[in-house]
Amino acid sequence: MAKSLFEASEQANRRTAQPLAARMRPRNLDEFAGQQHFLAEGKLLRRLLKADRLGSVIFYGPPGTGKTTLARLLASESRSTFRQLSAVASGVKDLREVLDEARDRLFASGGKTLLFIDEIHRFNKAQQDALLPDVEEGVVTLVGATTENPFFTVNSALVSRSRVFQFEPLSEDDIKALIHRALADRERGFGAIDVWLDDDALEFLARVSDGDARRALGALEIGVLSSDERPLRFTRALAEESVQRKAVQYDRDGDEHFDAASALIKSIRGSDPDAAIYWLARMLEGGEDVRFLARRLVILASEDVGNADPHALPLAVAAMQACEFVGLPECQLTLAQAATYLACAPKSNAVTVAIGEARRDVREGRLLPVPVHLRDKHYAGAARLGHGEGYEYAHDHAGGIAAQDYLGIDREYYRPVDRGFEQELARRLETIRAKLREGKTPPVAANNI
C-alpha cells in the first residue's frame, strides 16, 4: 500500500514538472493528431499494426509533428518493450547493450522490443551497420526518426529493410484541436482553470506554430501560467506575447535547401511572383548563400525565359553583380526585383530544348562534317583543299541573308514560342529559313544521319 502511495506521489510530481506538451501526449492512436495519410483507418501503418506485421520503419519529418510520440504508441499497440536511444548521445556500446537485452528477452519469453532511435541520421556507418543483423532477424523492431531525408543520410541497406513514413507539419485545424483538448483536460491540461480563449488568439496560435504542436502548447502554457487573472481571458495580445520567434528550420546542405530551391524555381517558371517572393524569403531567413540564389536566377533567365524576354538575362546578371557589390541585407531587394521580374516575364524554354536536342544528336554519333565552304581558309594550303570556296558573305546580300547551307542537313533545333519577343523572332525566322532553304545542297554523308 505504501509503495502504491509513493508511486502515485512520484507520478504526480513528475506530471507537475513536465511541460504541457509532454503532459498532453496522446495516450492512444485515436488521440494522435495529424499524419492521417498513413495512420487513418485503412491506411498502411494502421493495417500493419492490425496484422501484427509492423516491421522496421523510419519516420522522416520536421520537429514537433509526433515522431517520438507515435513510436511510443506503436510499442504499446504492438505489445513491445519500448527502448529509446539518441544517435547524438549514444555509441556502439550503448546500442549493443540494448540489442543484447532485446535478444535475451526474445529468446527467454518471446517478448518483443521496439527500439526507437532519435536522429538516426547522426549514427555513423559503423553504428548503422551494427543494427542490420538484428533488424533483419527481427530481434528488434526499429523505429528511426530523422529530420533529414533518409534516402540521402541513412545507410541504404537500412533504408531498404525499412518502410519510410514522411511526417507533415500539423494543419491549423489539428493545432486548434490540440489547444481545445489541453484547455478541457482537467488531469493533464488546464481544465481546472477558467480560461476564455478568444477566437483571434486561437487563430494566431494555430498559424504561427507552423505545424509544431510543441510550440503551440508551449505558448498556451506560458500565457496561462504567466497571468494572474482568474478567470483568464486569453487574448490575441497575450498570445503574441507568449510566442517566441521560431528558428527557421533550414539546412543549407540538406533537404530543405533542395526543396526550397525547387519551389523557388518552379514558382518563377509558373509566373507566380508572390510564391517566388515567399520562397526567396524562406531561403534568406534560413541563411542561404546569396551567390547560390543569384546564380540560380541567372540560369533561369536563359532556361525558362530565354528570348521571350531578351532583357531577362542581362537583368539577372546585373542582379548577380549587384549582390556581390552590395551584400546583405540590402541585396535582398536586388534579388526580390530580379525574382519578380523573371516571374512576370513571358516564358520560353525554346533555347533549352534546342541546345538539348543538338547535344543529344552529337552524343548519339550524329556527327556532321563542316561544309567545305564554311571551313577556315586563313592558313597556307587551305585554298588547295578548297576550304572557303563558294562561301557567300551575308552582308553582301539583301536583308543580310545569303541563300546558303550552314549545316549540311535539313534540321531545325530552335523553335520559338508564340509568347513575348519570340513571337517577333518566329516571324523573322520564317523569312530567314525560307531564304536559307534556297541554298540547301543534297544531303552529305554523315555518321548515323
C-alpha positions as a Python dict, from the first residue, in 0.01 Angstrom:
ca = {
    (1, 'M'): (0, 0, 0),
    (2, 'A'): (283, 237, 96),
    (3, 'K'): (458, 157, -228),
    (4, 'S'): (145, 246, -428),
    (5, 'L'): (118, 575, -240),
    (6, 'F'): (481, 655, -313),
    (7, 'E'): (436, 565, -678),
    (8, 'A'): (126, 783, -708),
    (9, 'S'): (309, 1073, -545),
    (10, 'E'): (610, 1031, -775),
    (11, 'Q'): (388, 1024, -1083),
    (12, 'A'): (203, 1337, -969),
    (13, 'N'): (531, 1519, -908),
    (14, 'R'): (664, 1410, -1247),
    (15, 'R'): (349, 1536, -1420),
    (16, 'T'): (378, 1868, -1240),
    (17, 'A'): (735, 1912, -1363),
    (18, 'Q'): (652, 1820, -1721),
    (19, 'P'): (568, 2092, -1974),
    (20, 'L'): (214, 2097, -2111),
    (21, 'A'): (320, 1943, -2444),
    (22, 'A'): (463, 1639, -2261),
    (23, 'R'): (159, 1602, -2036),
    (24, 'M'): (-79, 1619, -2333),
    (25, 'R'): (92, 1345, -2533),
    (26, 'P'): (-178, 1118, -2679),
    (27, 'R'): (-247, 803, -2483),
    (28, 'N'): (-368, 605, -2784),
    (29, 'L'): (-380, 625, -3162),
    (30, 'D'): (-725, 783, -3162),
    (31, 'E'): (-588, 1085, -2973),
    (32, 'F'): (-293, 1122, -3210),
    (33, 'A'): (-316, 1438, -3423),
    (34, 'G'): (-217, 1455, -3788),
    (35, 'Q'): (-44, 1211, -4023),
    (36, 'Q'): (-374, 1063, -4134),
    (37, 'H'): (-225, 999, -4478),
    (38, 'F'): (-64, 686, -4333),
    (39, 'L'): (-231, 645, -3993),
    (40, 'A'): (-604, 672, -4066),
    (41, 'E'): (-821, 360, -4073),
    (42, 'G'): (-735, 159, -4381),
    (43, 'K'): (-400, 330, -4434),
    (44, 'L'): (-71, 141, -4444),
    (45, 'L'): (62, 190, -4090),
    (46, 'R'): (-275, 112, -3931),
    (47, 'R'): (-306, -203, -4145),
    (48, 'L'): (43, -317, -4046),
    (49, 'L'): (-47, -281, -3678),
    (50, 'K'): (-371, -473, -3715),
    (51, 'A'): (-190, -754, -3896),
    (52, 'D'): (87, -752, -3631),
    (53, 'R'): (340, -704, -3911),
    (54, 'L'): (483, -366, -3818),
    (55, 'G'): (845, -435, -3912),
    (56, 'S'): (1110, -167, -3903),
    (57, 'V'): (1016, 185, -4004),
    (58, 'I'): (1178, 526, -4046),
    (59, 'F'): (987, 840, -3950),
    (60, 'Y'): (1100, 1140, -4153),
    (61, 'G'): (973, 1492, -4098),
    (62, 'P'): (1004, 1826, -3917),
    (63, 'P'): (1019, 1867, -3537),
    (64, 'G'): (701, 1877, -3333),
    (65, 'T'): (498, 1650, -3561),
    (66, 'G'): (479, 1349, -3326),
    (67, 'K'): (757, 1112, -3432),
    (68, 'T'): (864, 1020, -3078),
    (69, 'T'): (507, 1006, -2950),
    (70, 'L'): (393, 777, -3229),
    (71, 'A'): (688, 545, -3165),
    (72, 'R'): (574, 505, -2803),
    (73, 'L'): (219, 436, -2915),
    (74, 'L'): (341, 176, -3164),
    (75, 'A'): (525, -4, -2885),
    (76, 'S'): (205, -10, -2680),
    (77, 'E'): (-13, -120, -2972),
    (78, 'S'): (228, -398, -3070),
    (79, 'R'): (279, -510, -2706),
    (80, 'S'): (650, -443, -2725),
    (81, 'T'): (901, -319, -2470),
    (82, 'F'): (997, 36, -2560),
    (83, 'R'): (1366, 129, -2563),
    (84, 'Q'): (1499, 464, -2676),
    (85, 'L'): (1844, 582, -2786),
    (86, 'S'): (1962, 918, -2912),
    (87, 'A'): (2204, 893, -3200),
    (88, 'V'): (2373, 1210, -3073),
    (89, 'A'): (2447, 1078, -2724),
    (90, 'S'): (2475, 700, -2777),
    (91, 'G'): (2764, 496, -2909),
    (92, 'V'): (2809, 141, -3038),
    (93, 'K'): (2844, 13, -2677),
    (94, 'D'): (2502, 153, -2581),
    (95, 'L'): (2349, 9, -2895),
    (96, 'R'): (2492, -338, -2837),
    (97, 'E'): (2364, -341, -2476),
    (98, 'V'): (2009, -267, -2594),
    (99, 'L'): (2034, -527, -2871),
    (100, 'D'): (2169, -794, -2629),
    (101, 'E'): (1883, -719, -2387),
    (102, 'A'): (1630, -747, -2671),
    (103, 'R'): (1778, -1077, -2783),
    (104, 'D'): (1762, -1219, -2430),
    (105, 'R'): (1400, -1105, -2394),
    (106, 'L'): (1303, -1262, -2725),
    (107, 'F'): (1475, -1597, -2658),
    (108, 'A'): (1363, -1625, -2295),
    (109, 'S'): (997, -1524, -2321),
    (110, 'G'): (921, -1435, -2683),
    (111, 'G'): (883, -1072, -2577),
    (112, 'K'): (922, -810, -2847),
    (113, 'T'): (1133, -494, -2831),
    (114, 'L'): (1070, -172, -3017),
    (115, 'L'): (1393, 28, -3043),
    (116, 'F'): (1340, 396, -3110),
    (117, 'I'): (1648, 583, -3232),
    (118, 'D'): (1609, 958, -3244),
    (119, 'E'): (1807, 1146, -3510),
    (120, 'I'): (1917, 818, -3662),
    (121, 'H'): (2094, 1005, -3942),
    (122, 'R'): (2355, 1105, -3680),
    (123, 'F'): (2467, 743, -3640),
    (124, 'N'): (2786, 679, -3834),
    (125, 'K'): (2815, 394, -4084),
    (126, 'A'): (2960, 153, -3825),
    (127, 'Q'): (2672, 216, -3587),
    (128, 'Q'): (2412, 176, -3859),
    (129, 'D'): (2580, -142, -3982),
    (130, 'A'): (2569, -283, -3627),
    (131, 'L'): (2189, -263, -3639),
    (132, 'L'): (2147, -460, -3960),
    (133, 'P'): (2172, -824, -3837),
    (134, 'D'): (1921, -777, -3554),
    (135, 'V'): (1684, -578, -3775),
    (136, 'E'): (1698, -849, -4042),
    (137, 'E'): (1641, -1129, -3788),
    (138, 'G'): (1354, -947, -3616),
    (139, 'V'): (1532, -924, -3279),
    (140, 'V'): (1413, -562, -3259),
    (141, 'T'): (1154, -359, -3438),
    (142, 'L'): (1345, -47, -3536),
    (143, 'V'): (1177, 291, -3544),
    (144, 'G'): (1425, 554, -3659),
    (145, 'A'): (1337, 924, -3651),
    (146, 'T'): (1508, 1187, -3862),
    (147, 'T'): (1454, 1540, -3984),
    (148, 'E'): (1681, 1466, -4281),
    (149, 'N'): (1584, 1280, -4596),
    (150, 'P'): (1675, 918, -4510),
    (151, 'F'): (1741, 834, -4874),
    (152, 'F'): (2037, 1073, -4853),
    (153, 'T'): (2152, 1038, -4492),
    (154, 'V'): (2075, 684, -4372),
    (155, 'N'): (2260, 369, -4475),
    (156, 'S'): (2090, 242, -4792),
    (157, 'A'): (2093, -115, -4658),
    (158, 'L'): (1899, 2, -4351),
    (159, 'V'): (1653, 206, -4559),
    (160, 'S'): (1591, -91, -4789),
    (161, 'R'): (1488, -300, -4485),
    (162, 'S'): (1250, -34, -4350),
    (163, 'R'): (931, 137, -4455),
    (164, 'V'): (967, 514, -4472),
    (165, 'F'): (680, 730, -4348),
    (166, 'Q'): (703, 1103, -4415),
    (167, 'F'): (551, 1326, -4146),
    (168, 'E'): (390, 1652, -4250),
    (169, 'P'): (350, 1965, -4032),
    (170, 'L'): (21, 1958, -3843),
    (171, 'S'): (-262, 2152, -4004),
    (172, 'E'): (-408, 2459, -3835),
    (173, 'D'): (-719, 2256, -3756),
    (174, 'D'): (-502, 1989, -3588),
    (175, 'I'): (-333, 2257, -3376),
    (176, 'K'): (-668, 2410, -3277),
    (177, 'A'): (-799, 2070, -3171),
    (178, 'L'): (-492, 2013, -2952),
    (179, 'I'): (-533, 2354, -2788),
    (180, 'H'): (-902, 2290, -2714),
    (181, 'R'): (-816, 1948, -2570),
    (182, 'A'): (-549, 2099, -2343),
    (183, 'L'): (-795, 2362, -2216),
    (184, 'A'): (-1060, 2099, -2144),
    (185, 'D'): (-846, 1827, -1983),
    (186, 'R'): (-864, 1864, -1603),
    (187, 'E'): (-600, 1599, -1526),
    (188, 'R'): (-324, 1690, -1773),
    (189, 'G'): (-421, 2032, -1905),
    (190, 'F'): (-591, 2349, -1782),
    (191, 'G'): (-943, 2216, -1740),
    (192, 'A'): (-944, 2317, -1373),
    (193, 'I'): (-873, 2682, -1464),
    (194, 'D'): (-1130, 2918, -1615),
    (195, 'V'): (-970, 3019, -1946),
    (196, 'W'): (-1167, 3202, -2217),
    (197, 'L'): (-971, 3179, -2540),
    (198, 'D'): (-1056, 3449, -2794),
    (199, 'D'): (-1110, 3326, -3150),
    (200, 'D'): (-842, 3555, -3292),
    (201, 'A'): (-595, 3431, -3029),
    (202, 'L'): (-670, 3071, -3131),
    (203, 'E'): (-626, 3158, -3499),
    (204, 'F'): (-296, 3331, -3422),
    (205, 'L'): (-154, 3039, -3221),
    (206, 'A'): (-258, 2789, -3489),
    (207, 'R'): (-100, 2995, -3763),
    (208, 'V'): (234, 3092, -3604),
    (209, 'S'): (303, 2746, -3464),
    (210, 'D'): (398, 2643, -3819),
    (211, 'G'): (259, 2293, -3770),
    (212, 'D'): (459, 2236, -3450),
    (213, 'A'): (240, 2105, -3166),
    (214, 'R'): (507, 2167, -2901),
    (215, 'R'): (532, 2531, -2997),
    (216, 'A'): (156, 2588, -2987),
    (217, 'L'): (108, 2417, -2649),
    (218, 'G'): (419, 2588, -2511),
    (219, 'A'): (277, 2931, -2598),
    (220, 'L'): (-58, 2838, -2443),
    (221, 'E'): (116, 2727, -2124),
    (222, 'I'): (326, 3043, -2098),
    (223, 'G'): (19, 3261, -2146),
    (224, 'V'): (-189, 3081, -1883),
    (225, 'L'): (81, 3041, -1615),
    (226, 'S'): (228, 3390, -1654),
    (227, 'S'): (-108, 3562, -1598),
    (228, 'D'): (-258, 3614, -1251),
    (229, 'E'): (-601, 3700, -1391),
    (230, 'R'): (-868, 3443, -1298),
    (231, 'P'): (-1086, 3371, -1482),
    (232, 'L'): (-840, 3438, -1761),
    (233, 'R'): (-933, 3592, -2092),
    (234, 'F'): (-666, 3468, -2333),
    (235, 'T'): (-648, 3748, -2589),
    (236, 'R'): (-461, 3790, -2917),
    (237, 'A'): (-223, 4031, -2738),
    (238, 'L'): (-145, 3767, -2472),
    (239, 'A'): (-91, 3508, -2746),
    (240, 'E'): (156, 3734, -2924),
    (241, 'E'): (348, 3794, -2601),
    (242, 'S'): (361, 3420, -2530),
    (243, 'V'): (501, 3310, -2865),
    (244, 'Q'): (874, 3308, -2909),
    (245, 'R'): (1019, 3359, -3253),
    (246, 'K'): (1081, 3016, -3402),
    (247, 'A'): (1416, 2947, -3561),
    (248, 'V'): (1369, 2876, -3929),
    (249, 'Q'): (1413, 2505, -3997),
    (250, 'Y'): (1653, 2518, -4287),
    (251, 'D'): (1960, 2313, -4355),
    (252, 'R'): (2175, 2473, -4624),
    (253, 'D'): (2333, 2137, -4702),
    (254, 'G'): (2025, 1919, -4671),
    (255, 'D'): (1673, 1853, -4783),
    (256, 'E'): (1529, 2197, -4704),
    (257, 'H'): (1785, 2358, -4931),
    (258, 'F'): (1695, 2148, -5234),
    (259, 'D'): (1320, 2157, -5171),
    (260, 'A'): (1309, 2535, -5120),
    (261, 'A'): (1528, 2595, -5425),
    (262, 'S'): (1300, 2373, -5630),
    (263, 'A'): (994, 2562, -5505),
    (264, 'L'): (1154, 2898, -5590),
    (265, 'I'): (1245, 2796, -5944),
    (266, 'K'): (910, 2632, -6013),
    (267, 'S'): (721, 2933, -5877),
    (268, 'I'): (912, 3171, -6107),
    (269, 'R'): (871, 2934, -6401),
    (270, 'G'): (499, 2920, -6320),
    (271, 'S'): (479, 3302, -6328),
    (272, 'D'): (378, 3342, -5961),
    (273, 'P'): (573, 3637, -5816),
    (274, 'D'): (408, 3606, -5474),
    (275, 'A'): (516, 3244, -5426),
    (276, 'A'): (861, 3334, -5561),
    (277, 'I'): (898, 3611, -5302),
    (278, 'Y'): (793, 3379, -5019),
    (279, 'W'): (1040, 3103, -5109),
    (280, 'L'): (1313, 3361, -5161),
    (281, 'A'): (1238, 3500, -4812),
    (282, 'R'): (1236, 3149, -4664),
    (283, 'M'): (1581, 3080, -4805),
    (284, 'L'): (1722, 3417, -4698),
    (285, 'E'): (1586, 3374, -4344),
    (286, 'G'): (1746, 3030, -4335),
    (287, 'G'): (2087, 3177, -4419),
    (288, 'E'): (2106, 3061, -4780),
    (289, 'D'): (2415, 3163, -4977),
    (290, 'V'): (2334, 3477, -5178),
    (291, 'R'): (2564, 3363, -5458),
    (292, 'F'): (2363, 3043, -5493),
    (293, 'L'): (2039, 3239, -5524),
    (294, 'A'): (2183, 3485, -5777),
    (295, 'R'): (2335, 3203, -5982),
    (296, 'R'): (2002, 3019, -5995),
    (297, 'L'): (1825, 3334, -6121),
    (298, 'V'): (2084, 3379, -6397),
    (299, 'I'): (2036, 3017, -6506),
    (300, 'L'): (1659, 3053, -6500),
    (301, 'A'): (1673, 3368, -6713),
    (302, 'S'): (1804, 3160, -7001),
    (303, 'E'): (1642, 2827, -6918),
    (304, 'D'): (1283, 2941, -6868),
    (305, 'V'): (1255, 3295, -7010),
    (306, 'G'): (1507, 3291, -7291),
    (307, 'N'): (1433, 3503, -7595),
    (308, 'A'): (1072, 3557, -7493),
    (309, 'D'): (1223, 3849, -7298),
    (310, 'P'): (1583, 3925, -7403),
    (311, 'H'): (1612, 4172, -7113),
    (312, 'A'): (1578, 3892, -6855),
    (313, 'L'): (1935, 3761, -6882),
    (314, 'P'): (2114, 4099, -6858),
    (315, 'L'): (1887, 4191, -6567),
    (316, 'A'): (1969, 3866, -6384),
    (317, 'V'): (2341, 3911, -6449),
    (318, 'A'): (2321, 4270, -6324),
    (319, 'A'): (2145, 4142, -6010),
    (320, 'M'): (2422, 3888, -5953),
    (321, 'Q'): (2688, 4158, -5986),
    (322, 'A'): (2493, 4395, -5760),
    (323, 'C'): (2469, 4126, -5491),
    (324, 'E'): (2848, 4091, -5494),
    (325, 'F'): (2888, 4469, -5469),
    (326, 'V'): (2617, 4544, -5211),
    (327, 'G'): (2587, 4231, -4996),
    (328, 'L'): (2323, 4156, -4735),
    (329, 'P'): (2090, 4287, -4608),
    (330, 'E'): (2044, 4536, -4893),
    (331, 'C'): (2090, 4287, -5177),
    (332, 'Q'): (1766, 4115, -5073),
    (333, 'L'): (1599, 4400, -5264),
    (334, 'T'): (1802, 4320, -5573),
    (335, 'L'): (1714, 3951, -5554),
    (336, 'A'): (1347, 4033, -5498),
    (337, 'Q'): (1346, 4265, -5800),
    (338, 'A'): (1505, 4002, -6023),
    (339, 'A'): (1279, 3721, -5897),
    (340, 'T'): (958, 3917, -5950),
    (341, 'Y'): (1067, 4040, -6295),
    (342, 'L'): (1152, 3687, -6406),
    (343, 'A'): (824, 3555, -6265),
    (344, 'C'): (622, 3813, -6459),
    (345, 'A'): (825, 3782, -6781),
    (346, 'P'): (688, 3580, -7076),
    (347, 'K'): (829, 3229, -7068),
    (348, 'S'): (1009, 3021, -7328),
    (349, 'N'): (1223, 2710, -7299),
    (350, 'A'): (1295, 2706, -7674),
    (351, 'V'): (1670, 2764, -7627),
    (352, 'T'): (1681, 2494, -7358),
    (353, 'V'): (1512, 2246, -7590),
    (354, 'A'): (1730, 2348, -7884),
    (355, 'I'): (2066, 2300, -7716),
    (356, 'G'): (1943, 1978, -7555),
    (357, 'E'): (1841, 1827, -7889),
    (358, 'A'): (2162, 1937, -8062),
    (359, 'R'): (2386, 1795, -7791),
    (360, 'R'): (2189, 1470, -7792),
    (361, 'D'): (2248, 1439, -8167),
    (362, 'V'): (2621, 1487, -8110),
    (363, 'R'): (2635, 1240, -7820),
    (364, 'E'): (2447, 978, -8019),
    (365, 'G'): (2700, 990, -8300),
    (366, 'R'): (2522, 1214, -8550),
    (367, 'L'): (2847, 1382, -8647),
    (368, 'L'): (2830, 1618, -8943),
    (369, 'P'): (3139, 1730, -9133),
    (370, 'V'): (3180, 2107, -9155),
    (371, 'P'): (3069, 2210, -9507),
    (372, 'V'): (3371, 2290, -9723),
    (373, 'H'): (3262, 2648, -9792),
    (374, 'L'): (3247, 2717, -9415),
    (375, 'R'): (3590, 2577, -9332),
    (376, 'D'): (3878, 2800, -9226),
    (377, 'K'): (4078, 2931, -9521),
    (378, 'H'): (4321, 3152, -9331),
    (379, 'Y'): (4626, 2930, -9344),
    (380, 'A'): (4873, 2822, -9610),
    (381, 'G'): (4741, 2537, -9817),
    (382, 'A'): (4375, 2586, -9727),
    (383, 'A'): (4293, 2712, -10076),
    (384, 'R'): (4447, 2398, -10230),
    (385, 'L'): (4197, 2196, -10024),
    (386, 'G'): (3911, 2412, -10145),
    (387, 'H'): (3833, 2545, -9799),
    (388, 'G'): (3608, 2851, -9807),
    (389, 'E'): (3534, 2814, -10176),
    (390, 'G'): (3179, 2921, -10257),
    (391, 'Y'): (3121, 3099, -9925),
    (392, 'E'): (2867, 3383, -9957),
    (393, 'Y'): (2934, 3688, -9738),
    (394, 'A'): (2594, 3756, -9579),
    (395, 'H'): (2633, 4135, -9570),
    (396, 'D'): (2659, 4145, -9948),
    (397, 'H'): (2301, 4016, -9983),
    (398, 'A'): (1959, 4178, -9941),
    (399, 'G'): (1847, 4177, -9580),
    (400, 'G'): (2191, 4046, -9474),
    (401, 'I'): (2088, 3688, -9556),
    (402, 'A'): (2255, 3468, -9816),
    (403, 'A'): (2090, 3162, -9970),
    (404, 'Q'): (2345, 2931, -9816),
    (405, 'D'): (2367, 2596, -9636),
    (406, 'Y'): (2532, 2622, -9292),
    (407, 'L'): (2470, 2269, -9161),
    (408, 'G'): (2462, 2017, -9442),
    (409, 'I'): (2125, 1866, -9346),
    (410, 'D'): (1773, 1999, -9306),
    (411, 'R'): (1741, 2020, -8930),
    (412, 'E'): (1553, 2265, -8703),
    (413, 'Y'): (1650, 2285, -8336),
    (414, 'Y'): (1530, 2632, -8241),
    (415, 'R'): (1152, 2662, -8239),
    (416, 'P'): (1039, 2998, -8093),
    (417, 'V'): (722, 3000, -7886),
    (418, 'D'): (431, 3235, -7951),
    (419, 'R'): (497, 3443, -7638),
    (420, 'G'): (679, 3770, -7577),
    (421, 'F'): (958, 3877, -7807),
    (422, 'E'): (987, 3526, -7952),
    (423, 'Q'): (668, 3596, -8146),
    (424, 'E'): (868, 3855, -8338),
    (425, 'L'): (1165, 3617, -8369),
    (426, 'A'): (935, 3347, -8508),
    (427, 'R'): (815, 3580, -8783),
    (428, 'R'): (1172, 3679, -8869),
    (429, 'L'): (1289, 3319, -8860),
    (430, 'E'): (1021, 3208, -9104),
    (431, 'T'): (1157, 3453, -9361),
    (432, 'I'): (1518, 3365, -9283),
    (433, 'R'): (1467, 2990, -9311),
    (434, 'A'): (1283, 3026, -9642),
    (435, 'K'): (1588, 3208, -9782),
    (436, 'L'): (1835, 2959, -9633),
    (437, 'R'): (1647, 2663, -9784),
    (438, 'E'): (1720, 2805, -10129),
    (439, 'G'): (2088, 2733, -10066),
    (440, 'K'): (2046, 2382, -9931),
    (441, 'T'): (2256, 2123, -10110),
    (442, 'P'): (2180, 1749, -10139),
    (443, 'P'): (2249, 1569, -9805),
    (444, 'V'): (2608, 1487, -9729),
    (445, 'A'): (2728, 1161, -9582),
    (446, 'A'): (2733, 1172, -9202),
    (447, 'N'): (2755, 915, -8923),
    (448, 'N'): (2403, 784, -8842),
    (449, 'I'): (2227, 1069, -9031),
}
